[in-house]
Amino acid sequence: MHNIPKRLNLANLPTKIEKLHRLSEKLGGPNIYVKRDDQTGTEVAGNKIRKLEYTLHEAISQGADTLITCGGIQSNHCRTTAAAAAKLGLKTKLVLRGQQPAAPDGNLLLDVLFGADIHWVTPEEYRNRRNDIMTGLKEELAQQERHAYIIPEGASNGIGAFGYYSAMEEIIQQEKEMGVQFDAVVMAVGSGGTYAGLLLAQKIFKTSHEIIGFNVSNDAEYFHRAIMKVLEDAEKHLESSVEICSKDIRIIDGYVGLGYAIGRPEERAFIKELAMLEGIVLDPVYTGKGFYGLTEEIKKGRLEHLNNILFIHTGGLYGIFPQGKEFANLLP
Ligand SMILES: *Cc1c(COP(=O)(O)O)cnc(C)c1O
């Protein structure tokens, strides 16, 4: 038997699964469903809170009084961590890539409201030294008798991955209630933890789902490695091994577009199309690219073997507001 770590109860679960009737009809292919993980909460909306239910249980059992984590200036993960920390009476230190803007907006505005202490670093420092920088901050706090717990980027490590292990259990239960079998579970991939958790559960429960990720940064090869690393770390918590190899991982590359967090007109047009068609708003950094990629692959006839597809809406809504200027040409 596998040992599943303990968790806190912080997210609004289970999240709904909705069928997108009009989009499915318009594409004339598979039935497309969406799991509304953008509705896991308000302050904690999105996929990160599922991971943090496990991560923060571990942090608290280790006696932490402060959380340290890192991300981009509009990081959903950092905002979710700051919100959850405030709820739990913990302090937060964020290592953010970039420079302090004149006025904070989107996720950064929320970080400020939750009282997060922000440590700005350059893109080079972030890329090469973010973990050392977080360790340095932890040591500084230790000198003041404070106990910090470091969460890696995106909470994408072994413990965090259990958030989507349990999301997969939730999906299996919902399939029974709905009388539907999803052939594929699809999501945007940013640091790989969500994908890793879903694949871990798919292997443990031996279901037939294809787990398909669309990377929004780097490339497929990078994520094969990153996901395998998360899975190896998750196995340490399981205290048993699960047979997963790199060829079980399916990442569809080709939809990063202009680069991480930089949108293209066709992606923004798709965000507007889905909003008008189904009343669902995607974010420009993750779900806008991932869902756009999914519909393009369907149009190209590359997913014809799939009848029922479940896309996980992993949230990110606050990240659309700082990009208002980019959407200006879509105004009537
Ligand atoms: C972080 C994030 C993702 C990617 O999840 P990973 O586990 O980092 O791969 C997808 N969508 C949104 C909105 C996110 O914030």
The ligand as an SDF file (V2000), in Angstrom:
LIG
                    3D

 15 15  0  0  0  0  0  0  0  0999 V2000
    0.9560   27.3610  -12.2430 C   0  0  0  0  0  0  0  0  0  0  0  0
   -0.1760   27.3290  -13.1950 C   0  0  0  0  0  0  0  0  0  0  0  0
   -0.2870   26.3080  -14.1590 C   0  0  0  0  0  0  0  0  0  0  0  0
    0.7480   25.2540  -14.3530 C   0  0  0  0  0  0  0  0  0  0  0  0
    0.7880   24.3170  -13.3190 O   0  0  0  0  0  0  0  0  0  0  0  0
    2.1780   23.5710  -13.0060 P   0  0  0  0  0  0  0  0  0  0  0  0
    1.8280   22.6190  -11.9510 O   0  0  0  0  0  0  0  0  0  0  0  0
    3.1210   24.6500  -12.5720 O   0  0  0  0  0  0  0  0  0  0  0  0
    2.6430   22.9360  -14.2650 O   0  0  0  0  0  0  0  0  0  0  0  0
   -1.3740   26.3200  -14.9940 C   0  0  0  0  0  0  0  0  0  0  0  0
   -2.3170   27.2820  -14.9100 N   0  0  0  0  0  0  0  0  0  0  0  0
   -2.2300   28.2830  -14.0230 C   0  0  0  0  0  0  0  0  0  0  0  0
   -3.2790   29.3270  -14.0240 C   0  0  0  0  0  0  0  0  0  0  0  0
   -1.1670   28.3400  -13.1290 C   0  0  0  0  0  0  0  0  0  0  0  0
   -1.0960   29.3370  -12.2470 O   0  0  0  0  0  0  0  0  0  0  0  0
  1  2  1  0
  2  3  1  0
  2 14  2  0
  3  4  1  0
  3 10  2  0
  4  5  1  0
  5  6  1  0
  6  7  2  0
  6  8  1  0
  6  9  1  0
 10 11  1  0
 11 12  2  0
 12 13  1  0
 12 14  1  0
 14 15  1  0
M  END
$$$$
